[in-house]
Amino acid sequence: MIHGGESIEVSIPKTSPSKKKLIFPLKVVFEDEHLAVIHKPAGILVSGNRFKTIANALPQNLQLSNLPDTTAPQPVHRLDYATTGLLLIGKTSNSIRTLNQLFEDKKVWKTYFAVCIGDMKDQGEITSTIDGKKSKSTYNVIQSVPSKKFGTLNLVEVIPHTGRRHQLRKHLSGIGNPILGDKDYGIEDLILHGKGLFLHAYSLQFIHPFTKEKIYIKGELPERFKKLFNH
């Protein structure tokens, strides 16, 4: 904390050390001078101490903003390592701050699709706490198919109304319908190995904080989802 009267010295190196670039092609779904939306594949962290992260791949996939406060593009929310789908990116200092505030104010609406195991009600609301904090998710079953191994598989549209860590995975597991491929919260005898986690961030909706346009971006279901259901 700065209280006044302190002397602060900042040393800035004349040349920045060269940084190895991560060559990892990403699908860019939307981009302007302020922000971008990319498709995150499975099997990569959004950010962290590892070299192979979405954050490190962004500069090689996005155009540098021409605005005065341009900066290295940064993800403004997270998706789990195994989760696929849409990820919102800030491209300027002001945009990153503003987008983070939109999430804090719950003004970014996200829709996910999951494949869940077992018999389910057609729709429901889950409000069990996560790490002692209030949490809320709602779901709607789109289609159910019989499965020899799993009994029933359900294509479920699910919306997180709060943003707790692993919220959807914990909530769906908590009602007895874990997500297919979830090794952390699944049922021991019903773990699907080698196919990944069947959880996909399908759409993003928000008011663009600078152009004031209504932004609604949706992707497509992964092929592995489509193979399990008729359409």
C-alpha positions as YAML, in Angstrom:
chain: A
units: angstrom
residues:
- id: 1
  name: MET
  ca: [0.00, 0.00, 0.00]
- id: 2
  name: ILE
  ca: [1.24, 3.49, -0.85]
- id: 3
  name: HIS
  ca: [0.62, 6.05, 1.90]
- id: 4
  name: GLY
  ca: [2.42, 9.11, 0.52]
- id: 5
  name: GLY
  ca: [5.99, 10.32, 0.86]
- id: 6
  name: GLU
  ca: [7.56, 7.15, -0.51]
- id: 7
  name: SER
  ca: [10.17, 7.24, -3.25]
- id: 8
  name: ILE
  ca: [9.50, 4.78, -6.06]
- id: 9
  name: GLU
  ca: [12.15, 3.92, -8.63]
- id: 10
  name: VAL
  ca: [11.34, 2.05, -11.83]
- id: 11
  name: SER
  ca: [14.07, 0.46, -13.95]
- id: 12
  name: ILE
  ca: [13.12, -0.30, -17.56]
- id: 13
  name: PRO
  ca: [15.55, -2.38, -19.63]
- id: 14
  name: LYS
  ca: [16.57, -0.75, -22.94]
- id: 15
  name: THR
  ca: [15.89, -3.94, -24.87]
- id: 16
  name: SER
  ca: [13.32, -6.52, -23.99]
- id: 17
  name: PRO
  ca: [14.52, -10.12, -23.96]
- id: 18
  name: SER
  ca: [13.42, -12.05, -27.04]
- id: 19
  name: LYS
  ca: [10.45, -14.25, -26.29]
- id: 20
  name: LYS
  ca: [9.85, -17.53, -28.03]
- id: 21
  name: LYS
  ca: [6.63, -17.44, -30.02]
- id: 22
  name: LEU
  ca: [4.05, -20.19, -29.73]
- id: 23
  name: ILE
  ca: [2.93, -21.28, -33.17]
- id: 24
  name: PHE
  ca: [-0.52, -22.68, -32.51]
- id: 25
  name: PRO
  ca: [-3.23, -21.82, -35.07]
- id: 26
  name: LEU
  ca: [-6.57, -20.76, -33.58]
- id: 27
  name: LYS
  ca: [-9.93, -20.23, -35.24]
- id: 28
  name: VAL
  ca: [-10.87, -16.54, -34.90]
- id: 29
  name: VAL
  ca: [-14.67, -16.20, -34.84]
- id: 30
  name: PHE
  ca: [-14.90, -12.41, -34.38]
- id: 31
  name: GLU
  ca: [-12.39, -9.57, -34.19]
- id: 32
  name: ASP
  ca: [-12.32, -5.78, -34.13]
- id: 33
  name: GLU
  ca: [-9.97, -3.14, -32.69]
- id: 34
  name: HIS
  ca: [-11.20, -3.72, -29.11]
- id: 35
  name: LEU
  ca: [-11.85, -7.42, -28.66]
- id: 36
  name: ALA
  ca: [-11.97, -10.84, -30.27]
- id: 37
  name: VAL
  ca: [-13.67, -14.20, -29.85]
- id: 38
  name: ILE
  ca: [-11.72, -17.36, -30.63]
- id: 39
  name: HIS
  ca: [-12.54, -21.05, -30.57]
- id: 40
  name: LYS
  ca: [-10.60, -22.87, -27.87]
- id: 41
  name: PRO
  ca: [-9.75, -26.49, -28.69]
- id: 42
  name: ALA
  ca: [-9.52, -29.18, -26.03]
- id: 43
  name: GLY
  ca: [-6.22, -30.08, -24.41]
- id: 44
  name: ILE
  ca: [-4.75, -26.61, -23.88]
- id: 45
  name: LEU
  ca: [-4.81, -24.24, -20.89]
- id: 46
  name: VAL
  ca: [-6.23, -20.76, -21.33]
- id: 47
  name: SER
  ca: [-3.33, -19.24, -19.35]
- id: 48
  name: GLY
  ca: [-0.78, -20.18, -16.74]
- id: 49
  name: ASN
  ca: [2.91, -20.92, -16.30]
- id: 50
  name: ARG
  ca: [3.16, -23.37, -19.19]
- id: 51
  name: PHE
  ca: [4.45, -22.27, -22.59]
- id: 52
  name: LYS
  ca: [1.59, -23.89, -24.50]
- id: 53
  name: THR
  ca: [-1.40, -21.73, -23.54]
- id: 54
  name: ILE
  ca: [-4.10, -19.86, -25.43]
- id: 55
  name: ALA
  ca: [-2.72, -16.59, -24.02]
- id: 56
  name: ASN
  ca: [0.70, -17.25, -25.56]
- id: 57
  name: ALA
  ca: [-0.84, -18.22, -28.90]
- id: 58
  name: LEU
  ca: [-3.04, -15.11, -29.23]
- id: 59
  name: PRO
  ca: [-0.41, -12.62, -30.55]
- id: 60
  name: GLN
  ca: [0.28, -14.93, -33.50]
- id: 61
  name: ASN
  ca: [-3.44, -15.28, -34.33]
- id: 62
  name: LEU
  ca: [-4.90, -11.79, -33.79]
- id: 63
  name: GLN
  ca: [-4.24, -8.41, -35.41]
- id: 64
  name: LEU
  ca: [-2.58, -5.82, -33.19]
- id: 65
  name: SER
  ca: [-5.07, -3.09, -32.30]
- id: 66
  name: ASN
  ca: [-4.43, 0.38, -33.77]
- id: 67
  name: LEU
  ca: [-5.82, 2.08, -30.65]
- id: 68
  name: PRO
  ca: [-3.42, 4.03, -28.37]
- id: 69
  name: ASP
  ca: [-3.79, 1.62, -25.44]
- id: 70
  name: THR
  ca: [-3.10, -1.51, -27.48]
- id: 71
  name: THR
  ca: [-1.54, -4.33, -25.50]
- id: 72
  name: ALA
  ca: [-0.90, -8.05, -25.69]
- id: 73
  name: PRO
  ca: [-4.32, -9.70, -26.13]
- id: 74
  name: GLN
  ca: [-5.62, -11.42, -23.01]
- id: 75
  name: PRO
  ca: [-8.47, -13.85, -22.28]
- id: 76
  name: VAL
  ca: [-11.02, -12.25, -19.93]
- id: 77
  name: HIS
  ca: [-12.51, -15.51, -18.66]
- id: 78
  name: ARG
  ca: [-11.50, -19.16, -18.46]
- id: 79
  name: LEU
  ca: [-12.45, -22.49, -19.92]
- id: 80
  name: ASP
  ca: [-11.18, -25.74, -18.43]
- id: 81
  name: TYR
  ca: [-8.27, -27.56, -20.05]
- id: 82
  name: ALA
  ca: [-10.60, -30.18, -21.57]
- id: 83
  name: THR
  ca: [-13.47, -27.81, -22.47]
- id: 84
  name: THR
  ca: [-13.91, -26.58, -26.04]
- id: 85
  name: GLY
  ca: [-15.68, -23.51, -27.38]
- id: 86
  name: LEU
  ca: [-15.89, -19.73, -27.48]
- id: 87
  name: LEU
  ca: [-13.44, -17.58, -25.52]
- id: 88
  name: LEU
  ca: [-13.63, -13.77, -25.22]
- id: 89
  name: ILE
  ca: [-10.40, -11.80, -25.62]
- id: 90
  name: GLY
  ca: [-9.48, -8.17, -24.84]
- id: 91
  name: LYS
  ca: [-7.03, -6.42, -27.18]
- id: 92
  name: THR
  ca: [-6.49, -3.10, -25.37]
- id: 93
  name: SER
  ca: [-5.92, -2.14, -21.75]
- id: 94
  name: ASN
  ca: [-9.29, -0.40, -21.57]
- id: 95
  name: SER
  ca: [-11.07, -3.30, -23.23]
- id: 96
  name: ILE
  ca: [-9.58, -5.87, -20.86]
- id: 97
  name: ARG
  ca: [-10.68, -3.82, -17.82]
- id: 98
  name: THR
  ca: [-14.15, -3.18, -19.24]
- id: 99
  name: LEU
  ca: [-14.78, -6.78, -20.28]
- id: 100
  name: ASN
  ca: [-13.69, -8.01, -16.86]
- id: 101
  name: GLN
  ca: [-16.20, -5.60, -15.34]
- id: 102
  name: LEU
  ca: [-18.94, -6.96, -17.63]
- id: 103
  name: PHE
  ca: [-18.28, -10.43, -16.22]
- id: 104
  name: GLU
  ca: [-18.29, -9.05, -12.67]
- id: 105
  name: ASP
  ca: [-21.65, -7.39, -13.35]
- id: 106
  name: LYS
  ca: [-23.01, -10.62, -14.93]
- id: 107
  name: LYS
  ca: [-23.63, -8.88, -18.25]
- id: 108
  name: VAL
  ca: [-22.06, -11.60, -20.39]
- id: 109
  name: TRP
  ca: [-24.42, -14.50, -21.07]
- id: 110
  name: LYS
  ca: [-22.87, -17.86, -21.88]
- id: 111
  name: THR
  ca: [-24.52, -21.04, -23.11]
- id: 112
  name: TYR
  ca: [-22.89, -24.44, -23.00]
- id: 113
  name: PHE
  ca: [-23.79, -27.85, -24.37]
- id: 114
  name: ALA
  ca: [-22.91, -30.99, -22.44]
- id: 115
  name: VAL
  ca: [-23.51, -34.70, -22.85]
- id: 116
  name: CYS
  ca: [-24.77, -36.03, -19.53]
- id: 117
  name: ILE
  ca: [-25.18, -39.59, -18.27]
- id: 118
  name: GLY
  ca: [-28.39, -41.07, -16.83]
- id: 119
  name: ASP
  ca: [-32.09, -40.28, -16.72]
- id: 120
  name: MET
  ca: [-32.80, -36.56, -16.34]
- id: 121
  name: LYS
  ca: [-35.78, -34.26, -15.94]
- id: 122
  name: ASP
  ca: [-36.54, -32.25, -19.07]
- id: 123
  name: GLN
  ca: [-35.31, -29.08, -17.40]
- id: 124
  name: GLY
  ca: [-34.11, -27.92, -14.04]
- id: 125
  name: GLU
  ca: [-32.34, -25.41, -11.83]
- id: 126
  name: ILE
  ca: [-29.33, -26.29, -9.66]
- id: 127
  name: THR
  ca: [-28.41, -24.00, -6.77]
- id: 128
  name: SER
  ca: [-26.07, -26.07, -4.61]
- id: 129
  name: THR
  ca: [-23.19, -24.04, -3.19]
- id: 130
  name: ILE
  ca: [-19.66, -24.42, -4.53]
- id: 131
  name: ASP
  ca: [-16.76, -23.83, -2.13]
- id: 132
  name: GLY
  ca: [-19.27, -22.26, 0.27]
- id: 133
  name: LYS
  ca: [-20.46, -19.71, -2.31]
- id: 134
  name: LYS
  ca: [-23.90, -19.31, -3.85]
- id: 135
  name: SER
  ca: [-24.09, -20.83, -7.32]
- id: 136
  name: LYS
  ca: [-26.79, -21.27, -9.93]
- id: 137
  name: SER
  ca: [-27.07, -23.21, -13.17]
- id: 138
  name: THR
  ca: [-30.11, -24.01, -15.31]
- id: 139
  name: TYR
  ca: [-30.43, -26.75, -17.90]
- id: 140
  name: ASN
  ca: [-32.70, -27.97, -20.66]
- id: 141
  name: VAL
  ca: [-32.51, -31.48, -22.13]
- id: 142
  name: ILE
  ca: [-32.53, -31.24, -25.94]
- id: 143
  name: GLN
  ca: [-32.39, -34.94, -26.81]
- id: 144
  name: SER
  ca: [-31.90, -38.28, -25.05]
- id: 145
  name: VAL
  ca: [-30.72, -41.56, -26.59]
- id: 146
  name: PRO
  ca: [-30.31, -45.05, -25.09]
- id: 147
  name: SER
  ca: [-26.78, -46.32, -24.49]
- id: 148
  name: LYS
  ca: [-25.68, -49.89, -23.69]
- id: 149
  name: LYS
  ca: [-22.78, -48.68, -21.57]
- id: 150
  name: PHE
  ca: [-24.28, -45.59, -19.94]
- id: 151
  name: GLY
  ca: [-28.01, -46.34, -19.88]
- id: 152
  name: THR
  ca: [-29.04, -42.95, -21.24]
- id: 153
  name: LEU
  ca: [-27.07, -40.12, -22.83]
- id: 154
  name: ASN
  ca: [-28.55, -36.62, -22.92]
- id: 155
  name: LEU
  ca: [-27.67, -33.61, -25.04]
- id: 156
  name: VAL
  ca: [-28.14, -30.79, -22.54]
- id: 157
  name: GLU
  ca: [-28.16, -27.02, -22.98]
- id: 158
  name: VAL
  ca: [-26.82, -25.58, -19.74]
- id: 159
  name: ILE
  ca: [-26.41, -21.98, -18.59]
- id: 160
  name: PRO
  ca: [-24.19, -20.85, -15.69]
- id: 161
  name: HIS
  ca: [-25.70, -17.87, -13.86]
- id: 162
  name: THR
  ca: [-22.65, -17.59, -11.60]
- id: 163
  name: GLY
  ca: [-19.00, -18.23, -12.40]
- id: 164
  name: ARG
  ca: [-17.60, -20.73, -9.91]
- id: 165
  name: ARG
  ca: [-14.67, -22.98, -10.76]
- id: 166
  name: HIS
  ca: [-15.87, -26.21, -12.41]
- id: 167
  name: GLN
  ca: [-19.43, -25.04, -11.73]
- id: 168
  name: LEU
  ca: [-21.23, -26.93, -14.49]
- id: 169
  name: ARG
  ca: [-19.25, -30.10, -13.94]
- id: 170
  name: LYS
  ca: [-19.91, -30.05, -10.19]
- id: 171
  name: HIS
  ca: [-23.58, -29.10, -10.51]
- id: 172
  name: LEU
  ca: [-24.43, -31.79, -13.07]
- id: 173
  name: SER
  ca: [-22.49, -34.41, -11.15]
- id: 174
  name: GLY
  ca: [-24.25, -33.33, -7.97]
- id: 175
  name: ILE
  ca: [-27.69, -34.19, -9.39]
- id: 176
  name: GLY
  ca: [-26.44, -37.61, -10.51]
- id: 177
  name: ASN
  ca: [-25.90, -36.73, -14.19]
- id: 178
  name: PRO
  ca: [-22.15, -36.22, -14.65]
- id: 179
  name: ILE
  ca: [-20.76, -35.00, -17.96]
- id: 180
  name: LEU
  ca: [-19.50, -37.75, -20.25]
- id: 181
  name: GLY
  ca: [-15.72, -38.01, -20.05]
- id: 182
  name: ASP
  ca: [-15.40, -36.14, -16.73]
- id: 183
  name: LYS
  ca: [-12.60, -37.93, -14.89]
- id: 184
  name: ASP
  ca: [-12.80, -35.66, -11.84]
- id: 185
  name: TYR
  ca: [-16.54, -35.63, -11.12]
- id: 186
  name: GLY
  ca: [-17.78, -38.67, -13.03]
- id: 187
  name: ILE
  ca: [-19.06, -42.00, -11.75]
- id: 188
  name: GLU
  ca: [-16.12, -44.37, -11.29]
- id: 189
  name: ASP
  ca: [-17.46, -47.23, -13.41]
- id: 190
  name: LEU
  ca: [-18.78, -44.90, -16.11]
- id: 191
  name: ILE
  ca: [-15.68, -42.92, -17.05]
- id: 192
  name: LEU
  ca: [-15.16, -42.59, -20.80]
- id: 193
  name: HIS
  ca: [-11.45, -42.66, -21.58]
- id: 194
  name: GLY
  ca: [-9.73, -41.24, -24.63]
- id: 195
  name: LYS
  ca: [-12.60, -39.13, -25.98]
- id: 196
  name: GLY
  ca: [-12.18, -36.02, -23.85]
- id: 197
  name: LEU
  ca: [-14.75, -34.05, -21.86]
- id: 198
  name: PHE
  ca: [-18.11, -33.55, -23.56]
- id: 199
  name: LEU
  ca: [-18.56, -29.92, -22.50]
- id: 200
  name: HIS
  ca: [-18.66, -27.16, -25.11]
- id: 201
  name: ALA
  ca: [-18.95, -23.37, -24.71]
- id: 202
  name: TYR
  ca: [-21.50, -22.78, -27.47]
- id: 203
  name: SER
  ca: [-22.48, -19.10, -27.40]
- id: 204
  name: LEU
  ca: [-21.62, -15.65, -26.01]
- id: 205
  name: GLN
  ca: [-23.96, -12.69, -25.77]
- id: 206
  name: PHE
  ca: [-23.19, -9.17, -24.53]
- id: 207
  name: ILE
  ca: [-23.46, -5.50, -25.42]
- id: 208
  name: HIS
  ca: [-20.22, -4.35, -27.03]
- id: 209
  name: PRO
  ca: [-18.85, -1.90, -24.43]
- id: 210
  name: PHE
  ca: [-17.49, 0.52, -27.07]
- id: 211
  name: THR
  ca: [-19.72, 0.27, -30.16]
- id: 212
  name: LYS
  ca: [-22.86, -0.52, -28.06]
- id: 213
  name: GLU
  ca: [-23.86, -3.18, -30.58]
- id: 214
  name: LYS
  ca: [-25.59, -6.32, -29.38]
- id: 215
  name: ILE
  ca: [-23.11, -9.13, -29.91]
- id: 216
  name: TYR
  ca: [-24.42, -12.66, -30.18]
- id: 217
  name: ILE
  ca: [-21.91, -15.26, -31.32]
- id: 218
  name: LYS
  ca: [-22.57, -18.95, -31.49]
- id: 219
  name: GLY
  ca: [-20.51, -21.83, -32.76]
- id: 220
  name: GLU
  ca: [-21.27, -25.35, -33.87]
- id: 221
  name: LEU
  ca: [-21.46, -28.52, -31.86]
- id: 222
  name: PRO
  ca: [-18.29, -30.61, -32.18]
- id: 223
  name: GLU
  ca: [-18.54, -33.62, -34.46]
- id: 224
  name: ARG
  ca: [-18.15, -36.01, -31.52]
- id: 225
  name: PHE
  ca: [-21.39, -34.59, -30.07]
- id: 226
  name: LYS
  ca: [-23.22, -34.96, -33.36]
- id: 227
  name: LYS
  ca: [-22.20, -38.60, -33.70]
- id: 228
  name: LEU
  ca: [-24.07, -39.47, -30.49]
- id: 229
  name: PHE
  ca: [-27.38, -37.90, -31.48]
- id: 230
  name: ASN
  ca: [-29.67, -37.84, -34.51]
- id: 231
  name: HIS
  ca: [-29.22, -34.11, -35.18]
...
